[in-house]
Amino acid sequence: MAKTVRRTLVVANKTWEADPLVTVLSSARGRPASVAFTPSTGQRGLRGVATGPGGPVEIWCLQELMDPAKSSSSTEEKARVLPALVGAPDVAMVVAFGTAATPGPDSLNGCVVIGTRVFVHDPKPPRTTSHWPPTAPDRLQISPAAEERFGALTGADYRLPVEARFLVPPLNPAPARVVLAAANYVALSDVNITDYTDYAWADGETVDAFIAAHVRSPIGSLETTHGVIRSYTTAPFMFVSGITDRVGAFNAELAPREYAQSFAAAHNAGVALAYLVPQLPPPPAKP
């Protein structure tokens, strides 16, 4: 009987997040020498396959799987297509990839946050066209199988070549652009946001909901989709967030130069992901 091939999936949220990731993987100077990248030849949503010592890693763009007639920010539409992708029985690991904000007064713009935990909050925005009910609202979701092996993914030999390739975002960059990686970092996701002006209050409400839940884990990043992806897989899970702005500073640190700020953050996240490929997927759990 043929052995079942276990698949490792990287799921980027938007096309403009997937584009810099593919740019990095396509460059021999952006990825490690042990990784090769083969662009997709036409399968919808599949951008290509990165192959390292651990095996192939599929690069997917969630937006390209969605109905183009729907808002590309619709959580409801994302939830429609995700089960068939990340919930498949042959999936060995899922990595959510995208750009995000961070709470607090200090800029981390241009840094990359890597973690394994998520927290989903629905602020019920009044102007939304998306009405997805979270599967585990306002609760910490943990991926023990990923946490057990997290240290091997972020050793000292990993950080130096990654950080040396980081770009500097144009608006309020962090004093030093670094990888911030910890198994207990939490990705907060505020869902059902289809009007960007709602971020002004919904992001803060999501942070408040996290604090009110008395979660004893640090916030890694805040965006819209990492937690939704995690909701539809039981495989080991990680997230990779390229930081664009501080919570509450969207109009000052992202909107004025959105393309450049987002590209730099997604590029840096792409480098971090490229150098994770040799260690993905994690080894099977011990019996």
C-alpha positions in Angstrom: 0.0 0.0 0.0 1.3 3.4 -1.0 2.3 5.7 1.9 0.0 8.7 2.3 1.9 12.0 1.8 1.2 14.4 4.6 0.9 18.0 3.4 2.2 21.2 5.0 0.2 24.3 4.1 1.1 28.0 4.4 -2.1 30.1 4.0 -1.6 33.8 3.2 -4.7 35.9 3.7 -4.7 38.5 0.9 -3.0 38.6 -2.6 -0.9 41.6 -1.5 0.5 39.5 1.4 1.1 36.4 -0.8 2.9 38.4 -3.5 5.9 39.5 -1.3 6.1 35.9 0.1 6.4 34.5 -3.4 8.9 37.2 -4.3 11.1 36.1 -1.4 10.8 32.4 -2.2 11.5 33.0 -5.8 14.8 34.7 -5.0 17.9 32.6 -4.4 19.1 35.5 -2.2 15.9 35.6 -0.2 15.5 32.0 0.7 18.1 29.6 2.2 20.2 27.5 -0.1 18.5 24.3 1.1 15.1 25.5 -0.2 13.8 25.4 -3.8 10.6 27.0 -5.0 8.4 25.8 -7.9 5.7 28.3 -8.9 2.2 26.9 -9.4 1.1 26.1 -13.0 -2.5 27.1 -12.6 -4.3 25.5 -9.7 -6.5 28.2 -8.2 -5.2 29.6 -5.0 -2.0 27.6 -5.0 1.0 30.0 -5.5 3.7 27.3 -5.6 5.6 24.7 -3.5 8.7 25.4 -1.5 10.8 22.2 -1.0 13.3 21.9 1.8 14.9 19.1 3.8 11.6 18.4 5.6 9.6 18.0 2.4 7.3 20.1 0.3 5.4 23.1 1.7 2.4 24.4 -0.3 1.9 28.2 -0.5 -1.8 29.2 -0.7 -3.6 32.5 -1.1 -6.9 32.5 0.7 -8.3 35.5 -1.2 -7.9 33.6 -4.5 -10.1 30.8 -3.3 -12.9 33.1 -2.4 -15.8 34.3 -4.5 -14.5 37.5 -6.1 -18.1 39.0 -5.9 -17.8 39.0 -2.1 -15.6 41.3 -0.1 -12.1 40.1 0.2 -12.3 40.9 3.9 -15.4 38.8 4.5 -14.8 36.3 7.3 -17.9 34.5 6.3 -16.6 33.8 2.8 -13.2 32.8 4.2 -14.9 30.3 6.5 -16.7 28.9 3.5 -13.6 27.8 1.7 -11.2 27.0 4.6 -12.5 23.6 5.7 -11.8 22.0 2.4 -8.2 23.4 2.4 -6.9 23.2 6.0 -9.3 20.6 7.3 -8.3 17.9 4.9 -7.2 14.7 6.7 -3.8 14.6 5.0 -2.7 18.0 6.4 0.4 17.7 8.6 0.7 21.3 9.6 -0.8 24.7 8.9 1.0 28.1 9.0 -1.1 31.2 8.8 0.7 34.1 7.1 -0.1 37.8 6.9 0.4 41.3 8.1 -0.8 42.6 11.5 -0.8 45.3 14.2 0.6 45.2 17.7 -0.8 46.8 20.8 1.2 49.1 23.1 3.1 52.4 22.7 6.3 51.1 21.2 6.6 50.5 17.4 7.4 47.0 16.2 6.8 48.0 12.6 8.9 45.8 10.4 9.4 43.1 13.0 8.0 39.6 12.6 6.0 37.8 15.3 5.8 34.0 15.3 3.6 32.0 17.7 1.1 29.2 18.0 -2.0 30.4 19.9 -5.0 32.4 18.8 -7.9 34.3 20.3 -11.0 35.2 18.1 -13.4 38.1 18.9 -16.5 39.2 17.0 -17.1 42.9 17.6 -20.3 42.7 15.6 -19.5 45.7 13.4 -22.8 47.4 12.2 -21.6 48.1 8.6 -20.4 44.6 7.8 -21.5 42.2 5.1 -20.0 39.3 7.0 -21.8 37.4 9.7 -19.6 34.5 10.7 -20.2 33.0 14.1 -16.7 32.1 15.7 -16.4 28.5 16.6 -14.6 29.4 19.9 -15.3 33.0 20.6 -13.2 34.9 23.2 -11.3 31.7 24.2 -7.7 30.9 23.9 -7.0 28.2 21.3 -3.8 26.2 21.8 -1.9 23.9 19.4 0.1 21.6 21.8 1.6 19.6 19.0 3.2 22.8 17.5 4.2 24.2 20.9 6.2 21.0 21.8 8.5 21.5 18.8 8.6 25.3 18.7 12.1 25.7 20.0 13.6 23.8 17.1 12.0 26.3 14.7 13.5 29.5 16.2 17.0 28.8 17.3 19.9 31.3 17.1 21.1 30.0 13.8 17.6 30.9 12.4 17.5 34.5 13.5 20.7 36.0 12.1 20.2 35.3 8.4 16.5 36.2 8.6 17.0 39.6 10.3 19.9 40.4 8.0 17.4 40.4 5.1 14.7 42.6 6.6 13.5 45.7 4.9 12.8 49.0 6.8 9.1 50.1 6.5 8.7 53.8 5.7 6.4 54.8 8.6 7.6 54.7 12.2 9.8 51.6 11.9 10.9 49.8 15.0 14.4 50.8 16.2 15.6 47.3 15.3 13.7 44.9 13.1 13.8 41.5 14.7 12.0 38.1 14.9 9.9 37.8 18.0 9.1 34.2 18.4 7.5 32.3 21.3 5.2 29.3 21.4 2.8 31.1 23.8 2.4 34.3 21.6 -1.2 34.8 20.8 -2.6 36.1 17.5 -5.8 38.1 18.2 -8.3 38.1 15.3 -11.2 40.6 15.1 -13.6 39.1 12.6 -16.4 40.2 10.3 -14.7 43.5 9.6 -15.4 44.6 6.0 -15.2 48.3 6.5 -11.7 49.4 7.3 -12.9 52.4 9.3 -14.2 49.9 11.9 -10.7 49.0 12.9 -10.5 52.3 14.8 -12.8 50.9 17.6 -12.9 47.1 16.9 -9.2 46.5 17.4 -9.3 48.1 20.8 -12.4 46.2 21.7 -10.7 42.9 20.7 -7.7 43.7 23.0 -10.1 44.5 25.8 -11.9 41.2 25.3 -8.6 39.4 25.5 -7.7 41.1 28.8 -11.2 40.5 30.2 -10.8 36.7 29.4 -7.8 36.7 31.9 -5.5 34.9 29.4 -2.1 34.3 30.8 -0.3 34.5 27.5 1.3 37.5 25.7 -0.3 39.2 22.7 1.8 38.6 19.6 -0.2 40.4 16.9 -3.7 41.5 16.0 -5.3 41.1 12.5 -8.4 39.4 11.1 -7.6 35.9 9.8 -5.0 33.8 11.7 -7.7 32.7 14.2 -10.2 31.9 11.5 -7.7 29.6 9.7 -6.9 28.0 13.1 -10.6 27.4 13.7 -10.8 24.9 10.8 -7.8 22.7 11.4 -6.8 20.1 14.1 -3.2 19.9 12.6 -0.3 21.6 14.4 -0.6 25.3 13.8 1.7 28.3 13.7 1.2 32.0 12.6 3.7 34.3 11.1 2.8 38.0 11.3 4.6 40.9 9.6 4.0 44.0 11.7 2.7 47.1 9.9 1.4 49.4 12.6 0.4 49.8 16.2 -3.2 49.3 17.3 -5.0 52.6 17.0 -2.4 54.0 14.6 -3.7 52.6 11.3 -4.4 56.0 9.8 -0.9 57.3 10.7 1.3 54.3 10.2 -0.3 52.3 7.4 -2.9 54.2 5.4 -0.6 57.1 4.2 1.8 54.7 2.5 -0.1 51.4 2.5 1.6 49.7 -0.4 5.2 50.3 0.9 4.4 49.7 4.5 2.5 46.5 3.8 5.1 45.2 1.3 8.0 45.7 3.7 6.1 43.9 6.5 5.0 41.0 4.3 8.5 40.7 2.8 10.0 40.4 6.2 7.4 37.8 7.2 8.2 36.0 3.9 11.9 35.8 4.8 11.0 34.5 8.2 8.8 31.9 6.6 11.4 30.9 4.0 13.9 30.1 6.7 11.3 28.0 8.5 10.7 25.8 5.5 13.7 23.6 6.2 12.2 22.6 9.5 8.6 22.1 8.4 6.7 20.0 8.9 7.5 19.1 12.5 8.4 15.5 13.3 5.5 13.2 14.1 4.4 13.1 17.7 5.7 10.3 19.9 3.2 7.5 20.6 
